[in-house]
């Protein structure tokens, strides 16, 4: 005879536990404590077994019968529902440990051990923080493409198209790592290629007109801000390294006698040491800076403390102070200026210019060859380039380096 909700609720506990039977092997155990437990009796491979289906009233009669029918279907397919329940619980436990955040943290940690630069690691952690609220606690194997797309679309609709693209690319790297380490079945980010708007490429603003370059150089010489900022601005067009490489320059990397600056790979975009030949003009600027900062670690320290390098916004802020908008010139733009005018001169090989810009070479053997093959050409090019900048500057009044007041400033920097 089938059970009813009324019969179950009216069943009172006794001195010993007893059972109330339903159909298809389903029954309810009534404990002396008053607890009521659903069980299913079945046979698998000729052996009688029991499966727990929940506790009444959290699991009512209707739900208990539904769970019974699902278990009987497994039995009909040759499966043992008790074993399948344990396997599902184990999979859920593993899934809970392998959340998107856990896998992403592991991936970032792996890249750090492989030598990923601190600044790149910081960007990866920032991207993870953007994805974490929606996906962080989700088992990575359970995340569907539409879930990731919803996060990306929200960012895209806010107008941050480039950020959305970067989030998709980062997600793809995390999912590929999850697939490689058997935590996910596929890279769902790959399914979303083409789903986002392509952001307009925004190049770093740069002055590439020789006359305009001359005016800029004269403006820099007349900069009336902090001397370390002026020296950094003066050196930037001569060495045309990336702004981060310039502002974090250390005296230990520079050999003024040999006229060489060795930037360690840890600070380079391609993670390889970059050697910069210094022209006589570059050496002069560095010697001037050394009068003030040579006793410390950084060539261009922060104006607040010599223990840190110049902030990343200092040079761009100085250019704005000189009257150049972000649409006209940026600190990164000195690289474009040099690249354009050096190539237009027709005097230097493309490989020498590319090497001077520290652009990567996909072929490691070719890259090693070109580092050595173009060194002498780069030395000559560095001097020619500085002489050319001097000629452009001489289109107007030349303001010499101002070393006055260094004693007072040196005391303030100590």
Secondary structure, 3 states (H helix, E strand, C coil): CCCCHHHHHHCCCCCCCEEEECCCCEEEEECCCCCEEEEEEEEECCEEEEEEEEEECCCCHHHHHHHHHHHHHHHHCCCCHHHHHHHHHHHHHHHHHCEHHHHHHHHHHHHHHCCCCHHHHHHHHHHHHHHHHHHCCCEHHHCCHHHHHHHHHHHHHCCCHHHHHHHHHHHHHHHHHHHHCCCCCCCHHHHHCCCCCCCCCCCCCCCCCHHHHHHHHHHHHCCCCCHHHHHHHHHHHHHCCCHHHHHCCEHHHEECCCCEEEECHHHCCCCCCEEEECCHHHHHHHHHHHHHHCCCCECCECCCCCCCECCCCHHHHHHHHCCCCCCCCCCCHHHHHHHHHHHHHCCCCHHHHHHHCCCCCCCHHHHHHHHHHCHHHHHHHHHHHHHHHHHHHCCCCCCCCCCCCHHHHHHHHC
